[in-house]
């Protein structure tokens, strides 16, 4: 396996700060590399700013957000091809994605396919690990460069989890050889929201597999930490970075900022603060250099998490199991158990489809509760699920407002409350562009826009964006044709 590439200090490239990033990339002690959201780049139409950075030798890493490797279905071939094309077009040394699910339902569960519009946590169970490992192997085979996966922030806990985050990541790396993108802001988020100790997670995970590190800001409200990527990096997140840097010298560290972009001078100060943390750790001599191949140790050290067969007492592949006691988890041991037959050990065997179906049913039930208002599955915190549901609706409103920026202009201050109310009863099933059109249809057909001028502007926008009546027989196409007929008569 290739050695992990040394990247240095980077920043997330966004169109809003493209000029500032180019200036920082050309200055001493500035930006060494950038990361770009993969879905926002078209291989044939790469932004000029990114091309100029590439010409100057700045590394560009595509960061995917829609693959959903933690979902119950196998990775979508078209999405994998798209990610591979972006890696090749950008000359990237690796690509990154998330340990998350972003959609659920469909043929596997004989239920409507629902989109979360956001990254949701997978349960830390044998089923989820078996499915994730197989999905990672499929993705690795389809990609032209190494893959690294990011730990995500979560507002909710899955009931009946069998592993800590560190144990889950350790087994994932051990079984697949995948690299890790460790987001220290997400570790802090999970500390506040889920009571998980970042230091313990860092003790358990294979730090030698780290490809690079994310640092980002957020805020706390009513005891919940929101990983906003729209606020300055707080001291608590830098403290987690210091914890990580005391264990290993990460090959790269990247500052993420997605909204509320500050002046370039503030971004430079945040980058300086990150470099200061890394320098202090290096001066103290507590970190080794992470330039070895990205593989987990072949033997499990005394302080490492249990192996796949040891992590659940007396369980078969994907079966429910009694988690190890807290003392055993902390020591990385568990009660004696029979060997586990996993999907990894029996490729194509019966265990993988069964694990996928069980995981699919669980994820579909959770996502339906979050976006479609169905009953909360047993074992989940209803209050916390309500917080997550509102966060998903707000996230949808933000993204739809960016995909269709005319809507907030046409509707003014009523856009956000109208969209959030719409989202509560209308799950997203076909992407954000279709979501924007469906939202406008909902307002127009329901006569929910009182002002005549606003209604005319919204109607004109919908007729222009929906285009000519589509020939497809898909349900959404038939609905669009029917809506178009109604609106043209008005």
C-alpha positions in Angstrom: 0.0 0.0 0.0 1.2 3.5 -0.8 2.4 5.7 2.0 0.1 8.4 3.2 0.9 11.7 1.5 2.0 14.6 3.5 -0.4 17.5 2.8 0.3 20.2 5.3 -2.2 22.9 6.3 -5.2 23.4 4.1 -8.6 25.0 3.8 -12.0 23.9 2.3 -12.3 25.6 -1.1 -15.6 27.4 -1.6 -16.6 29.8 -4.4 -17.3 32.5 -1.9 -13.7 32.6 -0.7 -11.9 31.4 -3.9 -9.9 34.7 -4.3 -8.8 34.6 -0.6 -7.7 31.0 -0.9 -5.7 31.8 -4.0 -3.9 34.6 -2.2 -3.3 32.5 0.9 -1.9 29.7 -1.3 0.7 32.1 -2.7 1.9 33.4 0.6 4.5 32.2 3.0 2.9 30.1 5.8 -0.4 30.1 3.9 -2.4 27.2 2.4 -0.6 24.1 1.2 -3.7 22.3 -0.2 -7.5 22.5 -0.5 -10.5 20.3 -0.3 -13.6 20.7 -2.5 -17.0 19.2 -2.2 -17.0 16.5 -4.9 -20.7 17.0 -5.9 -20.1 20.7 -6.5 -17.5 20.0 -9.2 -18.2 19.0 -12.8 -15.1 17.3 -14.5 -15.7 19.2 -17.7 -16.3 22.6 -16.1 -13.8 22.8 -13.2 -13.8 26.4 -11.7 -11.0 28.6 -13.0 -9.8 29.2 -9.5 -9.2 25.4 -8.9 -7.4 25.1 -12.2 -5.1 28.0 -11.3 -4.4 26.3 -7.9 -3.6 23.0 -9.7 -1.3 24.7 -12.1 0.6 26.2 -9.1 1.0 22.7 -7.7 -1.6 23.0 -4.9 -3.2 19.6 -4.1 -6.9 19.4 -4.5 -8.9 16.6 -2.7 -12.5 15.9 -3.6 -14.7 15.3 -0.6 -17.9 13.4 -1.2 -21.1 13.9 0.8 -23.8 11.8 -1.0 -22.4 8.2 -1.4 -23.9 6.9 1.8 -21.5 4.1 2.4 -23.0 3.5 5.8 -26.4 2.8 4.2 -27.9 -0.7 3.8 -27.7 -0.7 0.0 -24.6 -1.3 -2.0 -22.9 1.9 -3.3 -24.6 3.4 -6.4 -22.4 2.7 -9.4 -23.1 6.1 -11.0 -22.1 7.9 -7.9 -18.9 6.0 -7.7 -18.1 6.7 -11.3 -18.7 10.4 -10.7 -16.4 10.4 -7.7 -13.7 8.6 -9.6 -14.0 11.1 -12.5 -13.6 14.0 -10.2 -10.5 12.5 -8.6 -9.0 12.0 -12.0 -10.0 15.5 -13.3 -8.4 17.1 -10.2 -5.3 14.9 -10.1 -6.2 14.1 -6.5 -4.0 11.7 -4.5 -7.0 10.4 -2.6 -10.8 10.9 -2.2 -12.8 11.2 1.0 -16.3 10.4 2.1 -18.3 9.8 5.3 -19.2 7.0 7.6 -22.9 7.8 7.4 -26.2 7.0 5.7 -28.0 9.6 3.7 -31.0 7.7 2.3 -33.1 4.7 3.3 -36.0 2.6 2.1 -36.6 1.5 -1.5 -36.6 -2.1 -2.8 -34.5 -3.6 0.0 -37.3 -2.7 2.5 -40.3 -2.5 0.2 -40.9 1.1 1.4 -40.6 4.5 -0.1 -37.1 5.7 -0.8 -36.4 8.7 1.4 -33.5 11.2 1.3 -32.1 12.7 4.5 -30.4 15.6 2.9 -27.7 15.3 5.6 -25.3 12.8 7.1 -26.8 10.5 9.6 -25.0 8.2 12.0 -24.9 4.4 11.5 -25.4 2.1 14.5 -22.2 0.7 15.9 -23.3 -2.9 15.6 -22.0 -6.0 13.9 -24.6 -5.7 11.1 -23.7 -2.1 10.4 -20.0 -2.9 10.4 -20.4 -5.9 8.1 -22.4 -3.9 5.6 -20.0 -0.9 5.8 -16.9 -3.0 5.3 -18.4 -4.6 2.1 -19.5 -1.2 0.8 -16.0 0.2 1.4 -14.5 -2.7 -0.5 -16.8 -2.1 -3.4 -15.9 1.6 -3.4 -12.2 1.0 -3.1 -12.3 -1.3 -6.2 -14.1 1.4 -8.2 -11.9 4.4 -7.3 -8.6 5.1 -8.9 -7.0 6.5 -5.7 -7.1 5.6 -2.0 -10.3 6.3 0.0 -10.4 7.9 3.4 -13.6 8.0 5.5 -14.7 10.7 8.0 -16.3 10.2 11.4 -19.4 12.3 11.6 -21.1 14.5 14.2 -24.4 13.2 15.6 -27.3 14.5 17.6 -28.8 11.1 18.3 -27.8 7.8 19.8 -28.8 4.4 18.4 -30.1 2.0 21.0 -28.3 -1.3 21.5 -24.9 -0.2 20.2 -22.2 -2.9 20.6 -19.1 -0.8 20.2 -17.6 2.6 20.9 -16.7 4.9 18.0 -13.0 4.0 18.5 -13.6 0.3 18.4 -15.9 0.6 15.3 -13.2 2.6 13.4 -10.5 0.2 14.5 -12.3 -2.8 13.2 -13.2 -0.9 10.0 -9.6 -0.2 9.2 -8.4 -3.6 10.3 -10.9 -5.3 7.9 -10.6 -3.0 4.9 -7.4 -1.1 5.1 -9.3 2.1 4.5 -7.8 5.3 5.7 -9.4 7.7 8.1 -10.3 11.4 7.9 -10.7 12.4 11.6 -12.8 15.4 12.2 -11.9 16.7 15.7 -14.9 19.1 15.6 -17.1 16.0 15.2 -15.4 14.3 18.2 -16.2 17.4 20.3 -19.8 17.4 19.0 -20.2 13.8 20.0 -18.7 14.6 23.4 -21.4 17.3 24.1 -24.3 15.5 22.4 -23.6 11.9 23.2 -21.3 12.0 26.3 -18.4 10.4 24.4 -14.8 11.2 25.6 -12.7 12.4 22.6 -9.5 11.2 24.4 -10.9 7.7 24.8 -11.9 7.6 21.1 -8.4 8.7 20.1 -6.9 6.1 22.4 -8.9 3.3 20.6 -8.6 4.3 17.0 -5.6 3.4 14.7 -4.0 6.8 14.4 -1.5 5.5 11.9 -4.4 5.2 9.4 -5.2 8.9 9.5 -5.0 10.5 6.1 -5.8 14.0 7.4 -7.8 15.9 9.9 -10.8 18.3 9.8 -11.1 21.3 12.1 -14.4 23.4 12.1 -16.5 25.7 14.2 -20.0 25.3 15.7 -22.1 26.5 18.6 -24.0 25.2 21.6 -27.7 25.8 22.2 -29.8 24.3 25.0 -27.2 21.7 25.7 -26.9 20.6 22.1 -23.7 21.3 20.0 -24.5 22.2 16.4 -21.6 21.5 14.0 -22.4 24.5 11.9 -19.2 25.1 9.9 -20.4 28.7 10.0 -18.7 29.9 13.2 -15.1 30.4 14.4 -13.2 27.3 15.6 -13.7 27.3 19.4 -10.9 26.5 22.0 -12.6 23.1 22.8 -12.1 21.9 19.3 -8.5 23.0 19.2 -8.0 21.1 22.5 -9.2 17.9 20.8 -6.7 18.7 17.9 -4.0 19.0 20.5 -5.0 15.6 22.0 -4.7 14.0 18.6 -1.4 15.8 17.7 0.1 14.5 21.0 -0.4 11.0 19.7 0.5 11.4 16.0 1.7 14.1 13.6 -1.2 14.2 11.1 -0.2 14.2 7.4 -2.6 17.1 6.9 -5.0 19.4 8.7 -7.8 21.3 7.0 -10.0 24.2 8.1 -13.6 23.9 7.1 -16.0 26.8 6.6 -19.2 26.5 4.7 -21.3 29.6 5.5 -21.0 33.1 7.1 -17.6 33.5 5.6 -15.4 36.0 7.5 -12.8 38.3 6.2 -9.7 36.6 4.9 -7.7 37.9 7.9 -9.9 35.9 10.3 -9.4 32.7 8.2 -5.7 33.3 8.3 -5.8 33.7 12.1 -7.7 30.4 12.4 -5.1 28.7 10.2 -2.3 30.2 12.4 -4.0 28.8 15.5 -4.1 25.3 14.0 -0.5 25.5 13.0 0.3 26.7 16.6 -1.4 23.6 18.1 0.6 21.4 15.8 3.9 23.1 16.5 3.4 22.9 20.2 2.7 19.2 20.0 5.8 18.8 17.8 8.0 20.8 20.2 6.8 18.6 23.1 7.9 15.6 21.1 4.8 13.6 21.9 3.7 12.8 18.4 5.1 10.3 15.9 5.1 11.0 12.2 2.1 9.4 10.4 4.0 8.4 7.2 3.6 4.6 7.4 1.2 2.7 5.2 -2.4 3.2 6.3 -3.1 -0.2 7.8 -4.1 -1.2 11.2 -1.7 -3.2 13.4 -1.6 -6.9 12.6 -1.9 -7.7 16.3 -4.3 -5.9 18.7 -2.4 -4.1 21.5 -3.5 -4.3 25.1 -5.2 -1.0 24.9 -6.8 -1.4 21.5 -10.5 -2.4 21.0 -11.6 -6.0 20.7 -11.5 -7.8 17.4 -14.6 -8.5 15.3 -15.1 -11.8 17.0 -14.6 -10.5 20.5 -16.6 -7.3 20.5 -20.1 -8.9 21.1 -20.6 -11.6 23.6 -22.1 -14.8 22.2 -23.3 -13.2 19.0 -23.5 -14.5 15.4 -23.2 -12.3 12.4 -25.3 -9.2 13.0 -27.3 -10.7 15.8 -28.3 -8.7 18.8 -25.7 -8.9 21.5 -25.2 -7.6 25.0 -22.5 -4.9 24.9 -19.4 -5.4 27.0 -19.4 -3.7 30.3 -17.9 -0.2 30.5 -14.8 -1.6 32.3 -14.3 -4.2 29.6 -14.9 -1.6 26.8 -12.3 0.7 28.3 -9.8 -2.1 28.5 -10.5 -3.3 25.0 -11.7 -6.7 26.1 -14.9 -8.6 26.2 -16.3 -11.8 27.6 -15.3 -15.0 25.9 -17.4 -15.6 22.7 -17.8 -18.1 19.9 -16.2 -17.0 16.6 -18.4 -14.7 14.7 -19.2 -15.6 11.1 -19.4 -12.3 9.3 -20.1 -11.1 5.8 -16.4 -10.5 5.4 -15.6 -14.1 6.2 -18.2 -15.6 3.9 -18.2 -13.3 0.8 -21.6 -13.5 -0.9 -22.9 -15.8 1.8 -26.3 -15.6 3.4 -25.2 -13.3 6.3 -24.6 -10.2 4.2 -28.1 -10.0 2.6 -29.7 -10.6 6.0 -27.5 -8.0 7.7 -28.4 -5.5 4.9 -32.1 -6.1 5.3 -32.0 -5.7 9.1 -29.9 -2.6 8.8 -32.2 -1.2 6.0 -35.3 -1.7 8.1 -33.8 0.1 11.1 -32.5 3.0 9.0 -35.8 3.4 7.1 -37.7 3.5 10.3 -35.5 6.1 11.8 -35.3 8.3 8.7 -39.1 8.1 8.2 -39.6 9.3 11.8 -37.2 12.2 11.1 -38.5 13.4 7.8 -42.0 12.0 7.4 -43.5 12.2 10.9 -44.0 8.5 11.5 -43.7 7.1 15.0 -40.3 7.3 16.8 -38.7 3.8 16.7 -38.4 2.1 20.1 -35.3 3.0 22.1 -34.7 6.5 20.6 -34.8 9.7 22.6 -38.0 11.5 21.3 -36.8 15.0 22.3 -33.4 14.5 20.7 -35.1 13.1 17.5 -37.2 16.3 17.4 -34.1 18.4 17.5 -32.6 16.3 14.7 -35.8 16.5 12.6 -35.9 20.3 12.9 -32.2 20.5 12.0 -32.8 18.4 8.9 -35.7 20.6 7.8 -33.5 23.7 8.3 -30.7 22.1 6.4 -33.0 21.4 3.5 -34.2 25.0 3.5 -30.6 26.2 3.3 -29.6 24.0 0.5 -32.8 24.5 -1.6 -32.2 28.2 -1.1 -28.8 27.8 -2.7 -29.9 25.5 -5.5 -32.8 27.8 -6.3 -31.7 31.2 -5.0 -34.7 32.9 -6.7 -37.1 31.3 -4.2 -35.9 33.3 -1.1 -35.9 36.4 -3.2 -39.5 35.9 -4.5 -40.9 34.8 -1.1 -38.8 37.1 1.1 -38.9 36.5 4.8 -41.7 34.0 4.4 -39.4 31.6 2.5 -37.9 29.8 5.5 -41.0 29.3 7.7 -43.0 28.2 4.6 -40.3 25.7 3.6 -39.9 24.2 7.1 -43.7 23.8 7.3 -43.6 22.1 3.9 -40.7 19.8 4.8 -42.5 18.4 7.8 -45.0 16.6 5.7 -43.1 16.2 2.4 -39.9 14.1 2.6 -37.3 14.6 -0.1 -37.2 11.7 -2.5 -35.5 12.9 -5.7 -32.8 15.5 -4.9 -32.7 19.2 -4.1 -33.7 20.5 -7.5 -36.9 18.4 -7.6 -37.4 19.5 -4.0 -37.4 23.1 -5.0 -39.9 22.6 -7.7 -42.1 20.5 -5.5 -42.1 23.2 -2.8 -43.2 25.8 -5.3 -45.9 23.4 -6.6 -47.1 22.9 -3.0 -47.5 26.7 -2.5 -49.1 27.4 -5.8 -51.6 24.5 -5.9 -52.6 25.0 -2.3 -53.1 28.7 -2.8 -50.7 29.4 0.1 -49.3 32.6 -1.4 -51.7 35.5 -0.6 -49.9 38.3 -2.4 -50.9 38.4 -6.1 -47.5 39.7 -7.3 -45.6 37.1 -5.3 -47.9 34.4 -6.7 -47.3 35.6 -10.3 -43.6 35.6 -9.8 -43.5 32.2 -8.2 -45.8 30.8 -11.0 -43.5 32.2 -13.7 -40.4 30.8 -11.9 -42.0 27.3 -11.7 -43.1 27.3 -15.4 -39.7 28.3 -16.5 -37.8 25.8 -14.3 -40.0 22.9 -14.9 -39.5 23.1 -18.7 -41.5 21.4 -21.4 -43.7 18.5 -20.3 -41.3 15.5 -19.9 -41.8 12.3 -21.8 -40.7 10.1 -18.9 -43.4 7.9 -17.3 -41.9 8.3 -13.8 -44.4 9.4 -11.2 -42.6 12.7 -10.7 -42.8 13.4 -14.4 -46.5 12.6 -14.5 -47.0 14.9 -11.5 -45.0 17.7 -13.2 -47.2 17.4 -16.4 -50.4 17.5 -14.3 -49.1 20.5 -12.3 -48.1 22.3 -15.5 -51.6 21.8 -17.0 -53.2 23.3 -13.9 -50.9 26.3 -13.6 -51.2 27.1 -17.3 -54.9 27.3 -16.9 -54.6 29.8 -14.0 
